[in-house]
Amino acid sequence: MAGEPWECIIVGGGAAGLSAALVLGRARRRTLVVDAGEQSNRPAEGIGGLLGHDHRRPDDLYRAGRDELTAYPSVEYRAARVTRGAERDGAFHLELDDGARESSRAVLLATGMDYRLPDVPGVAERWGRSVFHCPFCHGWEVRDRALGVLDGSDRAAQRALLLRFWSDDVTLYMNGASEFEPSETARLRRAGVQIDERVVRELRGRGPALEAIALTDGSERSCQALLVPAPLRQRSTLAAELGAALADPSFPDGPMLVDARYGTSVRGLYAAGDVSAQALPSVAGAVAAGSDAAKAIVQDLVAEAFPRATT
């Protein structure tokens, strides 16, 4: 049997979810945080660029956030997974893998996203260490080393040029993709970016360290850190079950469409952090998004509790 409805259920206990829970707790709103513990940055050695927490391990940050929430009796944290959801009769009804059934007037999806890594041997085991997707998060730690960009897409040149701010030794590995327009190639050359069109066979190095890029022609090039594209995809079908529209309908597991208040296309359903299309993925951005989404939720709860008089 479901208990008394919550005022808000937050699905996800990462940066966005915990930040939102803190605001809702301080506003004395009955809030349930359901966390499956799948934060995508957990493999990283540290968080880069988060004020007051630079280099802090992700698990330590999340543990501290959960500890802070214990000061607010209206917030409950539960380690569980939401397995199914539905919207009916003006409320959201969620089923959890611990057998519980919970309902709420508002739901904030802060589940984060999974990264789709390049299918190259050696990438997965170095992910979040010597292989990364965001130079703002990891560039400082690998500055002045031999850096590479593994990308044959139309965004490859921009990624390589961006990485030049962290090192003078940058190689763009196009992995067999066709050559750029001559003007773009000239731009990369002027910036001092080396271009290697050969197919990458694997990454080599001891443990999580990257030492070299092995190519299919049998040669090898020194490389100590590698920037790769890693498209995001949703972890579950919950957003679809609740009827939320996607930012790009042609990308069925992509981020959700949200407005400036982090509201989705479904009244009472919000999304913040990587799962929304509001901002580029980062812990700092997720913290801010969770906080702002929670404030919007509180404002909407006020409007519901104290409606304007009709004439």
Secondary structure as UniProt FT lines:
FT   STRAND          8..11
FT   HELIX           15..26
FT   TURN            27..28
FT   STRAND          31..35
FT   TURN            40..43
FT   TURN            51..52
FT   TURN            54..55
FT   HELIX           58..69
FT   TURN            70..71
FT   TURN            73..74
FT   STRAND          75..79
FT   STRAND          82..88
FT   TURN            89..90
FT   STRAND          91..96
FT   TURN            97..98
FT   STRAND          101..104
FT   STRAND          107..109
FT   STRAND          114..115
FT   TURN            121..122
FT   HELIX           124..126
FT   TURN            128..130
FT   STRAND          131..132
FT   HELIX           135..138
FT   HELIX           140..142
FT   TURN            143..144
FT   STRAND          147..150
FT   TURN            154..155
FT   HELIX           156..163
FT   TURN            164..166
FT   STRAND          170..173
FT   TURN            175..176
FT   HELIX           182..190
FT   TURN            191..192
FT   STRAND          194..196
FT   STRAND          200..204
FT   TURN            207..208
FT   STRAND          212..215
FT   TURN            216..217
FT   STRAND          220..222
FT   STRAND          225..227
FT   STRAND          232..233
FT   HELIX           238..241
FT   TURN            242..243
FT   TURN            249..250
FT   TURN            252..253
FT   TURN            260..261
FT   TURN            267..268
FT   STRAND          269..271
FT   HELIX           273..275
FT   HELIX           283..305
//
